[in-house]
Amino acid sequence: MISLARGMRVRCRLELEYPDKKLAELVYKSVKVDDDGFISSSLKENVLVAEMEAESPSSLLHTLDDYLSCISVAEKVNNVRSKR
């Protein structure tokens, strides 16, 4: 178990690159509604950027796992995986 000094936070930044801006925008719009204060996401051309932080590595891992699950569903719904 990793212990952090009081007040320290663990951060993660994801950059998910898609073949074109349209596909990136479809996925971004699909998952943006789930940000809910835990994730800050933005779109830069064909790259979806998501930043998150938590008080512990396990909390961050849980948030990251949930977010990537949402990304996976959004990609399947928008048929992105077959176009990569």
Backbone torsions as a table, in degrees:
resi	resn	phi	psi	omega
1	MET	NA	136.0	178.2
2	ILE	-93.7	128.9	175.2
3	SER	-111.7	138.2	-177.8
4	LEU	-109.4	150.7	175.1
5	ALA	-62.2	148.3	-179.1
6	ARG	-55.1	133.9	178.6
7	GLY	88.5	-10.0	178.6
8	MET	-77.9	152.0	179.5
9	ARG	-130.4	152.9	178.7
10	VAL	-104.3	134.5	-177.0
11	ARG	-123.3	154.4	177.4
12	CYS	-143.0	141.3	175.7
13	ARG	-128.1	125.8	177.0
14	LEU	-109.8	139.9	171.7
15	GLU	-127.5	110.5	-178.7
16	LEU	-107.3	112.7	-176.8
17	GLU	-95.2	132.4	179.5
18	TYR	-114.3	160.5	-177.4
19	PRO	-58.7	-29.9	178.7
20	ASP	-152.8	168.6	-176.3
21	LYS	-64.5	-36.3	-178.0
22	LYS	-60.8	-46.3	179.2
23	LEU	-65.5	-42.3	178.2
24	ALA	-60.1	-41.5	-179.4
25	GLU	-66.7	-39.4	177.6
26	LEU	-60.1	-46.8	-179.9
27	VAL	-67.7	-44.5	179.5
28	TYR	-55.9	-49.1	-178.9
29	LYS	-65.8	-31.6	179.7
30	SER	-68.9	-36.7	-176.0
31	VAL	-100.1	-14.5	-177.4
32	LYS	-56.2	-37.7	-178.4
33	VAL	-63.9	-20.0	-179.7
34	ASP	-90.9	-0.9	-179.1
35	ASP	-57.0	-49.1	171.4
36	ASP	44.2	39.9	175.2
37	GLY	82.7	-13.2	-179.6
38	PHE	-91.7	-24.4	-175.2
39	ILE	-132.9	139.1	174.1
40	SER	-111.9	115.7	-177.7
41	SER	-121.1	153.7	178.2
42	SER	-149.7	167.2	-179.3
43	LEU	-122.8	126.6	178.0
44	LYS	-125.9	97.0	-174.4
45	GLU	59.0	-113.8	-177.8
46	ASN	-102.2	19.6	-178.3
47	VAL	-119.7	123.5	174.0
48	LEU	-90.9	123.0	-179.0
49	VAL	-110.9	127.6	178.8
50	ALA	-129.5	130.6	177.5
51	GLU	-122.1	138.4	179.5
52	MET	-144.0	156.7	175.3
53	GLU	-146.7	157.6	-178.4
54	ALA	-150.7	171.8	-179.2
55	GLU	-83.2	-14.5	-179.9
56	SER	-147.6	156.0	177.1
57	PRO	-58.4	-38.1	-179.1
58	SER	-67.4	-37.5	176.7
59	SER	-65.8	-40.9	178.7
60	LEU	-64.3	-42.4	179.3
61	LEU	-61.9	-40.3	177.9
62	HIS	-63.0	-46.0	178.8
63	THR	-62.5	-44.8	179.8
64	LEU	-62.3	-43.7	178.8
65	ASP	-61.4	-45.1	178.0
66	ASP	-61.6	-44.2	-177.8
67	TYR	-64.3	-45.0	-179.9
68	LEU	-66.4	-30.4	174.0
69	SER	-64.7	-42.2	177.5
70	CYS	-64.2	-40.6	177.4
71	ILE	-60.6	-45.8	-179.1
72	SER	-59.5	-45.1	178.5
73	VAL	-63.6	-44.4	-180.0
74	ALA	-61.1	-40.5	178.5
75	GLU	-65.1	-42.1	179.7
76	LYS	-65.4	-44.2	179.8
77	VAL	-62.3	-40.1	-178.3
78	ASN	-90.6	5.7	177.2
79	ASN	56.9	38.3	-177.7
80	VAL	-78.4	-40.6	-174.5
81	ARG	-54.6	-40.2	-178.1
82	SER	-72.2	-14.7	-177.9
83	LYS	-100.1	-1.4	-179.4
84	ARG	-76.2	NA	NA
